[in-house]
Amino acid sequence: PLAGISVNSDTHCLNGNRFDFENTSRYSRPVSGTEWFNETGLIGNSFNLYGYSFPDTGTYRIRMLSTDAEGCIGSDTIRIVVAPHPVSDFSVNDSLQCFNKNRFVFKTGISEGVLKDWRRNDTLFQTSMSDSAVVAGLGSGQHIISLIKRSAVGCSDSSSSAIRVLNAPQALIGTDRDTQCFDTHAFTFRNLSVAAG
């Protein structure tokens, strides 16, 4: 037989990798058997090998031996890749800031060649290859920041963290009397500010 293999995709991401290998061999006589091998040995003996997955990232070699009714053997080999997922974690300079001058700086680990989507409350605010992002001037309340990292082959990971912007306190000053005589004045001031909620 003239052996041949096709695969649903030669690259899959580690999480959920599922390869479907099909025997595309051409036979002049009836088929008597098909065997599939990886680097460690026999992994299947059906005509096609569907739903095969790998436990770790790397480049793997799949070999198929196809035998016809006369005992003639054809062989083909295909290389496939199980790609890693980028790790989506990040830090923030201060997750609790005041309304007046909030400026949140987010940093993620160095990950070259990985596209990063930064989102605030599910709204995209930055897409780049940069390992940092800045958001400033946010309104008061809680905001959810999400980072989605995507590799060149489409593998992705995401993480989220909450930040909070505090309302600015209302500054007020009170005094016992706002008008006093010059030579006997003794003003008493009180802080009447209202705390941020």
Disulfide bonds with the S-S distance in Angstrom:
Cys13-Cys155 2.16
